[in-house]
Amino acid sequence: MDMNNAKINTLLIHGASEKNNSKKALNSPIYMTSTFTFDSIDDVEKVMSFESDDYVYTRGNNPTLRLFENRMAVLEGGKGAVAFASGMAAISSVLFSLLSPKDNIVINKTIYGSTYTVATKLLPKYNIDYKCIDLSNEENLNNLENLIDENTKVIYFETPCNPTLAIIDIKKVVKIAHKHNIKVVVDNTFASPYLQRPLTQGADIVVHSATKYICGHGDVVAGVAISKDNDYIMKLKFDYMCEFGGVLSPFNAWLLLRGLKTLSVRMREHQKNAMILAEYLEEHPKVKKVYYPGLLSFSGHNLAKEQMDGFGGVLSFELNGSLTDAKKVVDNVKLLKLAVSLGDCESLIELPSAMTHRGYDSEKLKEFGMSESLIRISVGIEDISDIINDLDISLSMI
């Protein structure tokens, strides 16, 4: 079969696969080795000069890592990928690879707390400035060109955003950015390549916290970056990943390959449950507002419908109550687990202001459209009636 014509459900399992050993194993083996041997100095020269696809040292490459990277490239519509030891290793390495002193980066106002810290506190230490804008606001997006200047080299955003689920028009940002030779980097963690592929919409680089939906089982910390520019991928791998040292373990790469096999069935169940839960919360008398792209009332619904193949498994909501009430809700659930992260089979609940977005002070939260009492749920694949019952009991206690 020509895998170039295969659909995503097939590519999740078979994408970029090669015959990997003489034992005809169904699953690719884990190459759990730090070092690879050579037959001769001539052999060394061929590998070191990239005339050969053989391996030297796992920090540079490894067969298990390569299979994961190649599969992610296929799934995202890229030419190559680089695996990292965490999502933040991927994000920070990509940003350092694209930015130099005196450059500046435009970031969306609502992003993951650690990414915000890198952009607003770490990069300025290296004389790299940042500018913040709400890219989900159409008027702001139309005025984006007024914000950028000759030193703007990167526009970075998540869509859907964490934790407000705001949707950003990828194609519109790309059109403006590329007019000024600016790179567009999109964090696709919330959607996964099953629901959205930013490279096919013109983005230059896609990053993931592979810890989340790609793994899906809460037992791996990993990241990955994908691009259509293979020269850039080589630069990112050997000039940044290798030198910063954020290499992914081959065992974790194998677990990610295993997780990808069930991504389609998990995402379908995640988003089916999320839609039902969002509709339930929208009608609940103690809930003021629900943030979920699948709801007709959600401001980004039509754009999400246009650029995504589904609405995902994460939602947030505001109570008709105080921060104390929000704390009671997350403290009193039993089935839902109070935890950071998302994308696991288990339903996870959190208070972003106290957990994933602690990097935002109260004024910034307000400025960026979030409140201290916003609750985020990563909806799992349990029976939805049990999830709703658990939340219903907790909400009845406030």
C-alpha positions as CSV (number, residue, x, y, z in Angstrom):
1,M,0.0,0.0,0.0
2,D,1.1,3.6,-0.8
3,M,1.4,5.1,2.7
4,N,1.3,8.6,1.1
5,N,-2.4,8.1,0.6
6,A,-3.1,6.6,4.0
7,K,-5.5,8.3,6.4
8,I,-4.5,9.5,9.8
9,N,-5.9,6.5,11.7
10,T,-3.6,4.3,9.7
11,L,-0.6,6.6,9.9
12,L,-0.9,6.7,13.7
13,I,0.0,3.0,13.7
14,H,2.0,2.5,10.5
15,G,3.4,5.9,9.6
16,A,7.2,5.9,8.8
17,S,7.5,2.3,9.8
18,E,10.5,0.3,8.5
19,K,11.5,-3.3,8.7
20,N,13.5,-3.1,11.9
21,N,15.0,-6.4,12.6
22,S,15.5,-10.0,11.4
23,K,13.1,-11.3,14.0
24,K,10.0,-9.9,12.3
25,A,8.7,-8.4,15.5
26,L,5.3,-6.6,15.2
27,N,6.5,-3.8,17.4
28,S,9.7,-1.9,16.9
29,P,12.3,-2.8,19.5
30,I,13.6,-0.4,22.1
31,Y,17.2,0.5,21.3
32,M,18.2,1.1,24.9
33,T,21.8,2.0,24.3
34,S,23.8,5.2,24.8
35,T,26.5,4.2,22.3
36,F,26.8,2.6,18.9
37,T,29.9,0.9,17.5
38,F,31.8,1.3,14.1
39,D,33.4,-1.2,11.8
40,S,36.3,1.1,10.9
41,I,37.5,4.7,10.8
42,D,36.1,4.9,7.3
43,D,32.8,3.9,8.7
44,V,33.1,6.7,11.4
45,E,33.7,9.3,8.7
46,K,30.6,8.3,6.7
47,V,28.4,8.5,9.8
48,M,29.9,11.8,11.0
49,S,29.6,13.4,7.6
50,F,26.0,12.2,7.2
51,E,26.8,9.9,4.3
52,S,25.4,7.1,6.3
53,D,22.2,6.8,8.3
54,D,23.9,4.8,11.0
55,Y,24.2,6.1,14.6
56,V,26.9,7.4,16.9
57,Y,25.4,8.3,20.3
58,T,21.8,8.5,21.5
59,R,22.1,12.2,22.3
60,G,22.4,12.7,18.6
61,N,20.1,10.0,17.3
62,N,18.8,6.5,18.0
63,P,16.6,4.1,15.9
64,T,13.7,4.3,18.4
65,L,13.9,8.1,18.6
66,R,14.1,8.3,14.8
67,L,11.0,6.3,14.3
68,F,9.0,8.5,16.7
69,E,10.3,11.7,15.1
70,N,9.5,10.4,11.6
71,R,6.0,9.3,12.6
72,M,5.3,12.7,14.1
73,A,6.6,14.4,11.0
74,V,4.2,12.3,8.9
75,L,1.3,13.0,11.2
76,E,1.8,16.8,11.2
77,G,2.6,17.0,7.4
78,G,6.3,17.9,8.1
79,K,9.6,16.8,6.6
80,G,11.3,16.1,9.9
81,A,11.0,16.3,13.7
82,V,13.2,16.5,16.8
83,A,12.2,14.7,20.0
84,F,13.0,16.3,23.4
85,A,13.0,15.3,27.0
86,S,10.0,17.6,27.8
87,G,7.6,20.0,26.1
88,M,9.5,22.9,27.6
89,A,12.8,21.6,26.3
90,A,11.2,21.6,22.8
91,I,9.7,25.1,23.2
92,S,12.8,26.8,24.7
93,S,15.1,25.1,22.2
94,V,13.0,26.2,19.3
95,L,12.9,29.8,20.5
96,F,16.6,30.0,21.1
97,S,17.2,28.6,17.7
98,L,15.2,31.3,16.0
99,L,16.1,34.4,18.1
100,S,19.3,36.4,18.7
101,P,20.1,39.4,20.9
102,K,18.2,42.6,19.9
103,D,15.4,40.4,18.2
104,N,11.9,40.4,19.6
105,I,9.1,37.8,19.7
106,V,5.3,38.4,19.6
107,I,3.5,36.1,21.9
108,N,-0.2,35.5,22.4
109,K,-1.5,36.9,25.7
110,T,-2.7,33.5,26.9
111,I,-0.2,30.7,26.9
112,Y,1.1,28.0,29.2
113,G,2.7,29.5,32.4
114,S,6.2,28.2,31.8
115,T,6.2,29.3,28.2
116,Y,5.1,32.8,29.4
117,T,8.0,32.8,31.9
118,V,10.5,31.8,29.2
119,A,9.3,34.6,26.9
120,T,9.0,37.3,29.5
121,K,11.8,36.6,32.0
122,L,14.4,34.2,30.4
123,L,14.7,35.6,26.9
124,P,15.1,39.3,28.1
125,K,18.2,38.2,30.0
126,Y,19.7,37.5,26.6
127,N,18.5,40.9,25.2
128,I,15.6,39.4,23.4
129,D,12.4,41.5,23.9
130,Y,8.8,40.3,23.8
131,K,5.5,41.8,22.8
132,C,2.1,40.6,24.0
133,I,-1.2,40.6,22.1
134,D,-4.6,38.9,22.1
135,L,-4.4,37.1,18.7
136,S,-7.8,35.6,19.2
137,N,-9.3,39.1,18.9
138,E,-10.1,39.9,15.3
139,E,-9.4,43.6,15.7
140,N,-6.0,43.0,17.3
141,L,-5.2,40.5,14.5
142,N,-6.0,43.0,11.9
143,N,-3.7,45.5,13.6
144,L,-0.9,42.9,14.1
145,E,1.3,44.6,11.5
146,N,1.4,47.7,13.7
147,L,3.0,45.7,16.5
148,I,5.8,44.0,14.5
149,D,9.0,45.7,13.5
150,E,12.3,44.9,11.7
151,N,13.5,43.0,14.7
152,T,10.4,40.8,15.1
153,K,11.5,37.3,14.2
154,V,8.9,35.0,15.7
155,I,5.2,34.9,16.4
156,Y,4.3,32.3,19.0
157,F,0.9,31.0,20.1
158,E,-1.2,28.1,21.2
159,T,-4.5,27.2,19.6
160,P,-6.7,26.2,21.4
161,C,-5.1,28.4,24.1
162,N,-4.4,27.1,27.6
163,P,-6.6,27.5,29.7
164,T,-9.2,29.7,28.0
165,L,-9.5,27.5,24.9
166,A,-9.4,30.7,22.7
167,I,-9.0,29.9,19.0
168,I,-6.5,31.8,16.8
169,D,-6.7,32.0,13.0
170,I,-3.5,30.2,11.9
171,K,-3.8,31.1,8.2
172,K,-4.3,34.8,9.0
173,V,-1.4,35.0,11.3
174,V,0.8,33.2,8.8
175,K,-0.2,35.5,6.0
176,I,0.9,38.6,8.0
177,A,4.0,37.0,9.4
178,H,5.4,35.7,6.2
179,K,4.9,39.0,4.5
180,H,7.6,40.3,6.9
181,N,9.8,37.1,6.9
182,I,8.7,36.2,10.4
183,K,8.5,32.6,11.6
184,V,5.3,31.3,13.0
185,V,5.5,28.7,15.8
186,V,2.3,27.0,17.0
187,D,1.9,24.8,20.1
188,N,-0.5,22.1,19.0
189,T,-0.7,20.2,22.3
190,F,-4.4,20.7,23.0
191,A,-5.5,19.6,19.6
192,S,-2.9,16.9,18.7
193,P,-2.3,16.1,15.1
194,Y,-5.5,14.1,15.1
195,L,-7.6,17.2,15.2
196,Q,-5.3,19.9,13.8
197,R,-2.2,20.2,11.6
198,P,-0.8,23.8,11.7
199,L,2.0,23.1,9.2
200,T,-0.6,22.3,6.5
201,Q,-2.1,25.8,7.3
202,G,1.2,27.5,6.7
203,A,2.9,27.5,10.2
204,D,6.7,27.1,10.1
205,I,7.2,25.0,13.3
206,V,4.8,23.0,15.4
207,V,5.6,22.0,19.0
208,H,4.0,19.6,21.4
209,S,4.2,18.6,25.0
210,A,4.1,14.9,24.0
211,T,3.5,14.2,27.7
212,K,-0.2,15.0,27.0
213,Y,-2.4,13.4,24.3
214,I,0.4,11.8,22.3
215,C,1.4,9.7,25.3
216,G,-2.1,9.6,26.7
217,H,-1.4,7.6,29.8
218,G,0.4,9.9,32.2
219,D,3.7,7.9,32.3
220,V,6.0,9.9,30.0
221,V,7.5,13.4,30.0
222,A,8.5,14.4,26.5
223,G,8.3,17.1,23.8
224,V,8.7,17.3,20.0
225,A,9.1,19.9,17.3
226,I,8.2,19.4,13.7
227,S,8.9,21.5,10.5
228,K,8.6,21.3,6.8
229,D,12.2,22.7,6.5
230,N,14.6,19.7,6.9
231,D,17.6,22.0,7.1
232,Y,16.1,23.7,10.1
233,I,15.4,20.4,11.7
234,M,19.0,19.4,11.3
235,K,20.0,22.8,12.9
236,L,17.6,22.3,15.8
237,K,18.7,18.8,16.4
238,F,22.5,19.2,16.3
239,D,23.0,22.8,17.2
240,Y,20.4,23.0,20.0
241,M,18.9,19.7,21.2
242,C,22.3,18.0,21.2
243,E,24.2,20.9,22.8
244,F,21.5,21.8,25.4
245,G,21.3,18.1,26.0
246,G,17.5,17.7,26.3
247,V,17.5,14.2,24.7
248,L,14.5,11.9,25.1
249,S,15.0,8.4,26.4
250,P,14.5,5.6,23.9
251,F,12.2,3.9,26.3
252,N,10.0,7.0,26.5
253,A,10.0,7.3,22.7
254,W,8.8,3.7,22.5
255,L,6.0,4.5,25.0
256,L,5.0,7.5,22.8
257,L,4.9,5.3,19.7
258,R,2.6,3.0,21.7
259,G,0.4,5.9,22.8
260,L,0.1,7.1,19.2
261,K,-1.6,3.8,18.2
262,T,-4.7,4.7,20.3
263,L,-4.7,8.4,19.8
264,S,-7.6,8.4,17.4
265,V,-9.9,6.3,19.6
266,R,-8.9,8.2,22.7
267,M,-9.4,11.6,21.1
268,R,-12.9,10.7,19.9
269,E,-13.9,9.6,23.4
270,H,-12.2,12.6,25.0
271,Q,-14.1,15.1,22.9
272,K,-17.4,13.2,23.0
273,N,-17.3,13.3,26.8
274,A,-16.1,17.0,26.8
275,M,-19.0,18.1,24.6
276,I,-21.5,16.4,26.9
277,L,-19.9,17.8,30.0
278,A,-19.7,21.3,28.5
279,E,-23.4,21.2,27.7
280,Y,-24.2,20.1,31.2
281,L,-22.1,22.8,32.8
282,E,-23.5,25.5,30.5
283,E,-27.0,24.7,31.9
284,H,-25.9,24.4,35.6
285,P,-27.2,27.3,37.8
286,K,-23.9,27.6,39.6
287,V,-21.8,28.0,36.5
288,K,-21.4,31.5,34.9
289,K,-19.5,30.7,31.8
290,V,-18.1,27.6,30.0
291,Y,-15.1,27.8,27.6
292,Y,-15.3,25.0,25.1
293,P,-14.9,25.4,21.3
294,G,-17.7,22.9,20.6
295,L,-20.4,25.1,22.1
296,L,-22.3,27.4,19.8
297,S,-22.1,30.1,22.4
298,F,-18.2,30.0,22.4
299,S,-16.8,33.0,20.5
300,G,-14.3,30.9,18.5
301,H,-16.7,28.1,17.6
302,N,-16.9,28.8,13.8
303,L,-13.1,29.3,13.4
304,A,-12.5,26.0,15.4
305,K,-15.0,24.2,13.1
306,E,-13.1,25.6,10.1
307,Q,-9.5,24.8,11.0
308,M,-9.9,21.8,13.3
309,D,-11.3,18.3,12.8
310,G,-12.9,18.3,16.3
311,F,-13.0,20.4,19.4
312,G,-10.8,18.5,21.8
313,G,-11.0,17.2,25.3
314,V,-10.3,20.2,27.5
315,L,-12.8,22.8,28.8
316,S,-12.7,25.5,31.4
317,F,-15.5,27.2,33.4
318,E,-16.3,30.1,35.7
319,L,-18.6,29.7,38.7
320,N,-21.3,32.1,39.9
321,G,-19.2,32.3,43.0
322,S,-15.9,33.2,44.6
323,L,-12.4,31.8,44.6
324,T,-13.2,30.0,47.8
325,D,-16.1,28.3,46.0
326,A,-13.8,27.3,43.1
327,K,-11.3,25.8,45.6
328,K,-14.1,23.8,47.2
329,V,-15.2,22.4,43.8
330,V,-11.7,21.1,43.0
331,D,-11.1,19.9,46.5
332,N,-14.3,17.9,46.8
333,V,-14.3,15.9,43.6
334,K,-13.5,12.2,44.0
335,L,-13.3,10.6,40.5
336,L,-11.7,13.7,38.9
337,K,-8.1,14.0,40.1
338,L,-6.7,17.3,41.2
339,A,-3.5,17.5,39.1
340,V,-1.6,19.5,36.5
341,S,-1.2,18.2,33.0
342,L,-3.9,16.9,30.6
343,G,-4.6,14.4,27.9
344,D,-4.6,11.3,30.2
345,C,-7.2,8.6,30.2
346,E,-8.2,9.9,33.7
347,S,-10.2,13.1,34.1
348,L,-8.0,15.8,35.7
349,I,-9.2,19.0,37.3
350,E,-7.2,22.1,38.3
351,L,-7.2,25.7,39.3
352,P,-4.8,27.3,36.7
353,S,-4.1,30.4,38.8
354,A,-2.7,28.2,41.6
355,M,-1.1,25.6,39.4
356,T,-0.2,25.7,35.7
357,H,-0.4,29.5,35.4
358,R,1.3,30.6,38.6
359,G,3.6,32.7,36.5
360,Y,0.8,35.2,35.9
361,D,0.1,37.6,38.8
362,S,-3.5,38.6,39.6
363,E,-3.2,41.7,37.5
364,K,-1.9,39.8,34.5
365,L,-4.7,37.2,34.9
366,K,-7.3,40.0,34.8
367,E,-5.6,41.7,31.9
368,F,-5.5,38.4,29.9
369,G,-9.1,37.6,30.5
370,M,-8.6,34.9,33.2
371,S,-9.8,35.0,36.8
372,E,-8.2,33.4,39.8
373,S,-11.3,31.1,40.1
374,L,-11.2,29.7,36.5
375,I,-11.4,25.9,36.7
376,R,-9.9,23.7,33.9
377,I,-10.9,20.1,33.3
378,S,-9.1,17.6,31.0
379,V,-12.0,15.3,30.3
380,G,-11.0,11.7,30.5
381,I,-12.5,8.6,28.9
382,E,-14.4,7.3,31.9
383,D,-18.2,6.9,31.6
384,I,-19.5,10.5,31.2
385,S,-22.4,9.9,33.6
386,D,-19.9,9.1,36.4
387,I,-17.9,12.3,35.5
388,I,-21.0,14.4,35.7
389,N,-22.2,12.8,38.9
390,D,-18.9,13.5,40.5
391,L,-19.0,17.2,39.5
392,D,-22.7,17.5,40.4
393,I,-22.0,16.4,44.0
394,S,-19.0,18.8,44.3
395,L,-21.0,21.7,42.9
396,S,-23.8,21.0,45.3
397,M,-21.4,21.7,48.2
398,I,-21.0,25.4,47.4
